Amino acid sequence: MKKFAKILLMLTCVFVLTACSSSETPSEFQLNKESAARSRADQVVNLTMTLVSQNDVNEMLADYSNVELGDLFASTYAQYYGDSSFMCEGKAVNSALTSFKKGIDSMGAITEFGASTSHYDNDTIVVMIPVKGENGNGSVELIFTNDIYLQMTSCTLNLDETMGGLMTKAALNTLLGMGTVFVVLILISFIISAFGFLPKLQTSKKVETAPTPAPAPAAPVVEEEEEDLSDDMELVAVIAAAIASYEGTSVEGFQVRSIRRADTKNWKRA
């Protein structure tokens, strides 16, 4: 048991020493770079405020490209603070002017700047400056390259959202989500109810489009032609003689006007 406790204690010491050795203490050169970044951040914020208050931001963004904005900001910075080594990216100046214009419109005129803080990693130094406005608060975030040039790559003014604003957004998101769900459910119910009318519509279309049977052609009426045998004198004489013999009269009392063929069916039945 004592051996196990000793081994556990040794492992704990090793982990503690490893953790202590892994935490790097910033060098004096790194501390100087952070200090210079914070100083430049304060100057950038003041210069940006001046440009926004004295110029039409929308007109500036329309007249200058990002590259031109970067050169203009750097030259203006050199004129204000006498530092011609300042470097910045044009997109960072564009973001700074745009976000400051929107932020001031929302939070009102900035009345106070707080103390700047910074943290760094291998590539960047991030500086945060809290600000107070007439109608709200916010913070400016500036990012510099972690080298001797300290080039500014980003600058934005972010507003601090109040609890009321957060609750309002949450309520709007909830209403939007629930409204979307209800609208989808209503559409689905309409689609399902429409399925019941489809068979009826198909049946009615089939009845309307069914071809009307053509009437059967009437059988041609065969008219029996009466045979005019009045010119056949011999046949007339024979028939007259037969009738006279059957009636027991003389032939002189008969006058044959026409002769028609009798229905043979009656003779077959007899």
ZIDA-V26790 format. One line per field, one symbol per residue. phi: phi as a letter, one per 20 degrees, with the letter a starting at -180 (. if undefined). burial: 1 if it has 24 or more other C-alpha atoms within 12 Angstrom, else 0. A space follows every 10 residues. Layout:
# ZIDA-V26790
phi=???
burial=???
This chain:
# ZIDA-V26790
phi=.fffffffff ffffffffff fffeefffff ffffffffff ffffffffgf fffdceffff ffedffffff ffffffffff dmceefcbef fffgffffff fffffeenff dbdeffcbbc cfdccdddcf ccdfdrdabd dccdfebfel ffdbbbddee efffffffff ffffffffff ffffffffff ffffffefff ffffffffef ffffffffff feefffeedf eeffffffff ffffffemce ffedceebcc ffffffffff
burial=0000000000 0000000000 0000000001 0011111111 1111111110 1100001000 1000000011 1111011000 0000011111 1111111111 1011001011 0010011111 0001111111 1110011111 1111111001 1111111110 0000000000 0000000000 0000000000 0000000000 0000000000 0000000000 0000000000 0000000001 0000000000 0000000000 0000000000
